[in-house]
């Protein structure tokens, strides 16, 4: 691991346990000491989740190289379980995937229905080494979509290697044809500018500051792709 990346990760660990609240983004929302910025490429969604004709894919970064267990379980998984989906009742249109070096797409449309089933499947995800965004997106392109729905994809990412950037770009643009592809950056190793060449629909950067959690959940609602 390069020394620069080690320094970034050490800074991230310090930042998580400090009382300083900083959360940065583009197209800003602000609340208290939290400044959140999201890059949007189109209009914000105004349709509620209950009325939105979309399938939703959560692609969770499960790499042990970039996320300590506390960051993975108490921040990334908790964000999804206890905040983004806290009041959802229907998971029949949800895909749950995770990736390190190899992606896993075991829980797809129709395999989960209730919140308890989704939470249980989340609890089964374990970390492993590596990180392969390109392989993940290739696998996401193989998932079925509910007839009449668009697809809202949310990729959580804490580490990115741009060695195969052109291939990833091509695969991501193919996935976008079904709806949109959104990145939620975890920590401070990956920057917004690193992912912009991939031309995703939207990007949110979260440095694990709890004060920014309402902004993340609002970003999720704003970036849904509804085929209404």
DASUL-V708982 format. One record per residue. N is the residue number from 1. RES is the residue in one letter. D_CENTER is the distance of its C-alpha to the mean C-alpha in Angstrom with 1 decimal. Layout:
# DASUL-V708982
n: [N:N]
res: [RES:RES]
d_center: [D_CENTER:D_CENTER]
This chain:
# DASUL-V708982
n: [1:2:3:4:5:6:7:8:9:10:11:12:13:14:15:16:17:18:19:20:21:22:23:24:25:26:27:28:29:30:31:32:33:34:35:36:37:38:39:40:41:42:43:44:45:46:47:48:49:50:51:52:53:54:55:56:57:58:59:60:61:62:63:64:65:66:67:68:69:70:71:72:73:74:75:76:77:78:79:80:81:82:83:84:85:86:87:88:89:90:91:92:93:94:95:96:97:98:99:100:101:102:103:104:105:106:107:108:109:110:111:112:113:114:115:116:117:118:119:120:121:122:123:124:125:126:127:128:129:130:131:132:133:134:135:136:137:138:139:140:141:142:143:144:145:146:147:148:149:150:151:152:153:154:155:156:157:158:159:160:161:162:163:164:165:166:167:168:169:170:171:172:173:174:175:176:177:178:179:180:181:182:183:184:185:186:187:188:189:190:191:192:193:194:195:196:197:198:199:200:201:202:203:204:205:206:207:208:209:210:211:212:213:214:215:216:217:218:219:220:221:222:223:224:225:226:227:228]
res: [X:X:X:X:X:X:X:X:X:X:X:X:X:X:X:X:X:X:X:X:X:X:X:X:X:X:X:X:X:X:X:X:X:X:X:X:X:X:X:X:X:X:X:X:X:X:X:X:X:X:X:X:X:X:X:X:X:X:X:X:X:X:X:X:X:X:X:X:X:X:X:X:X:X:X:X:X:X:X:X:X:X:X:X:X:X:X:X:X:X:X:X:X:X:X:X:X:X:X:X:X:X:X:X:X:X:X:X:X:X:X:X:X:X:X:X:X:X:X:X:X:X:X:X:X:X:X:X:X:X:X:X:X:X:X:X:X:X:X:X:X:X:X:X:X:X:X:X:X:X:X:X:X:X:X:X:X:X:X:X:X:X:X:X:X:X:X:X:X:X:X:X:X:X:X:X:X:X:X:X:X:X:X:X:X:X:X:X:X:X:X:X:X:X:X:X:X:X:X:X:X:X:X:X:X:X:X:X:X:X:X:X:X:X:X:X:X:X:X:X:X:X:X:X:X:X:X:X]
d_center: [23.9:25.0:26.4:24.3:21.1:22.9:23.8:20.3:19.1:22.3:21.7:18.2:20.0:22.7:20.4:18.7:22.2:23.8:24.6:23.6:20.9:19.2:15.9:16.1:14.9:16.8:18.1:18.6:18.7:20.7:21.6:23.9:23.1:19.4:18.8:15.5:15.1:12.8:13.9:14.7:16.7:18.3:19.5:17.5:17.4:20.2:20.2:19.4:17.1:20.3:21.9:19.0:19.8:16.4:14.8:11.2:9.1:6.5:6.1:6.4:7.9:11.4:13.5:16.4:17.3:14.8:14.0:17.0:17.3:17.4:14.1:12.5:14.4:15.3:12.2:8.9:10.6:12.7:10.2:9.1:12.7:14.8:13.2:10.9:13.0:16.1:18.4:17.4:20.3:19.6:17.1:19.2:16.9:13.7:12.6:11.1:10.6:10.2:11.4:13.7:16.7:16.8:14.2:15.0:14.9:17.4:16.4:16.5:17.8:20.9:20.5:19.2:20.9:21.0:18.8:20.7:19.9:16.2:16.5:18.9:16.8:14.0:17.0:17.9:15.1:16.7:15.9:17.7:18.4:17.3:14.2:14.5:11.9:14.8:15.8:12.4:12.6:16.2:15.7:13.3:16.2:18.5:17.1:19.5:18.9:21.0:23.9:23.8:20.0:17.5:14.0:10.8:8.0:4.2:3.4:2.8:6.3:9.6:12.2:13.2:16.6:17.9:21.0:20.1:18.6:20.8:20.1:16.3:17.0:19.3:17.0:14.1:16.8:18.1:14.9:14.9:18.4:17.2:15.3:12.4:9.4:6.8:5.1:4.1:6.9:8.3:12.1:14.6:15.0:12.8:13.9:13.1:16.3:15.2:12.7:14.9:17.3:14.9:15.3:11.9:12.3:10.5:9.0:8.5:9.8:10.1:13.0:13.0:15.7:16.2:17.9:14.7:13.1:14.9:13.6:9.9:11.2:13.3:10.8:9.3:12.9:13.9:11.7:12.5:14.7:17.9:20.8:23.4]
